[in-house]
C-alpha cells in the first residue's frame, strides 16, 4: 500500500487548508484511514480517522469542530479539511492506513501499518 499526502503550506491563524492523500496498491475500501501529525520535539499524535463506513469519523478533542475527515472511495483519496487553524496545529501531517484497526486502538499511531511521506503545515500567529 502506498500513500501520497499533499496540500500542506504556510498559512495564518484562522485560515483553512485541505490535505489530500492518494492511496494505491491495495483495496482502498478495506482500510481504516487516518491523519496524524508531529510537531517539532513532540511525539506523533492522532488527529482524525475514518473507517470503511465513513458516516462516523473520529477526532482528537483538539481538532473537533474545526477539522473534517472524509474519504472518496471512488477516487481512492482521503481528505482533511482544516478550518480555523491555530499555531498549535503546526506540524508534519501524515496519512496512514490499517486493516486491523478497532475502536480501542484507532487513536494509536502504532496501530497503522502504512504511512505516507508527510506534508508540512505551518500556522503563523
C-alpha positions as CSV (number, residue, x, y, z in Angstrom):
1,X,0.0,0.0,0.0
2,X,1.4,3.4,-1.0
3,X,0.1,6.7,0.4
4,X,0.9,10.1,-1.1
5,X,0.0,13.2,1.0
6,X,-0.2,16.7,-0.3
7,X,-1.8,20.1,0.4
8,X,0.3,21.5,3.3
9,X,1.6,25.0,3.4
10,X,2.2,28.2,5.4
11,X,-1.0,30.0,6.5
12,X,-2.1,32.5,9.1
13,X,-4.1,31.7,12.2
14,X,-7.8,31.4,11.3
15,X,-7.1,30.3,7.7
16,X,-8.1,27.0,6.1
17,X,-6.2,24.2,4.3
18,X,-7.3,21.0,2.7
19,X,-5.0,18.0,2.8
20,X,-5.3,15.1,0.3
21,X,-3.9,11.6,0.4
22,X,-4.0,9.3,-2.6
23,X,-3.9,5.6,-1.6
24,X,-2.8,2.9,-4.1
25,X,-1.7,-0.7,-4.1
26,X,-4.5,-2.3,-2.2
27,X,-8.2,-2.4,-1.8
28,X,-9.0,1.1,-0.6
29,X,-12.3,0.2,1.0
30,X,-10.8,-2.4,3.3
31,X,-8.6,0.1,5.3
32,X,-9.3,2.4,8.1
33,X,-7.6,5.7,7.2
34,X,-6.3,8.4,9.4
35,X,-4.4,11.6,9.7
36,X,-1.7,12.0,12.4
37,X,0.7,14.9,13.0
38,X,4.0,15.5,14.6
39,X,5.2,18.8,15.9
40,X,8.9,19.5,16.4
41,X,10.2,17.9,19.6
42,X,6.9,16.0,20.2
43,X,5.5,12.6,19.6
44,X,3.3,11.8,16.6
45,X,-0.3,12.3,17.7
46,X,-3.7,11.3,16.3
47,X,-5.8,13.9,14.5
48,X,-8.7,12.1,12.8
49,X,-9.7,8.7,11.4
50,X,-12.4,7.2,9.3
51,X,-13.3,3.6,9.0
52,X,-14.7,1.8,5.9
53,X,-18.1,3.2,6.8
54,X,-17.4,7.0,6.5
55,X,-20.5,8.0,8.4
56,X,-18.8,8.0,11.7
57,X,-15.4,9.7,11.8
58,X,-13.2,10.0,14.9
59,X,-11.4,13.1,16.0
60,X,-8.9,14.3,18.6
61,X,-10.5,16.7,21.0
62,X,-8.1,19.4,20.0
63,X,-9.5,19.5,16.4
64,X,-13.1,18.5,16.9
65,X,-15.4,21.1,15.3
66,X,-12.6,22.6,13.2
67,X,-11.3,19.7,11.1
68,X,-13.3,17.3,8.9
69,X,-12.0,14.0,7.6
70,X,-13.6,12.4,4.6
71,X,-12.8,9.7,2.0
72,X,-13.7,9.3,-1.6
73,X,-13.8,5.6,-2.2
74,X,-14.3,6.0,-6.0
75,X,-11.1,8.1,-6.2
76,X,-9.0,6.2,-3.5
77,X,-8.5,9.5,-1.8
78,X,-8.5,10.7,1.8
79,X,-9.1,14.3,2.7
80,X,-8.6,16.5,5.8
81,X,-10.4,19.9,5.7
82,X,-8.8,22.1,8.3
83,X,-10.6,25.3,9.3
84,X,-9.9,27.9,11.9
85,X,-6.3,26.9,12.1
86,X,-4.2,27.7,15.1
87,X,-0.5,28.0,15.6
88,X,-0.6,24.8,17.7
89,X,-1.8,22.9,14.6
90,X,1.7,23.3,13.1
91,X,3.5,20.1,12.3
92,X,4.0,17.4,9.7
93,X,0.8,15.7,8.8
94,X,0.9,12.1,7.9
95,X,-1.9,10.0,6.3
96,X,-1.9,6.4,7.4
97,X,-3.8,3.2,6.8
98,X,-4.5,0.0,8.6
99,X,-6.6,-3.1,8.3
100,X,-6.6,-4.3,11.9
101,X,-7.9,-1.1,13.5
102,X,-10.5,-1.4,16.2
103,X,-12.2,1.2,18.4
104,X,-9.7,0.7,21.2
105,X,-6.6,1.4,19.1
106,X,-8.0,3.8,16.4
107,X,-6.2,6.7,18.0
108,X,-2.8,4.9,18.4
109,X,-0.1,5.6,15.8
110,X,1.3,2.1,16.3
111,X,-1.9,0.6,15.0
112,X,-1.4,1.9,11.5
113,X,0.9,-0.2,9.2
114,X,1.1,2.0,6.1
115,X,2.2,5.7,6.1
116,X,2.6,8.5,3.6
117,X,5.6,10.7,3.5
118,X,4.0,13.7,5.4
119,X,3.2,17.2,4.4
120,X,4.2,20.3,6.4
121,X,1.6,22.6,7.8
122,X,2.7,25.8,9.4
123,X,0.3,28.2,11.0
124,X,1.6,31.6,11.9
125,X,0.1,33.8,14.7
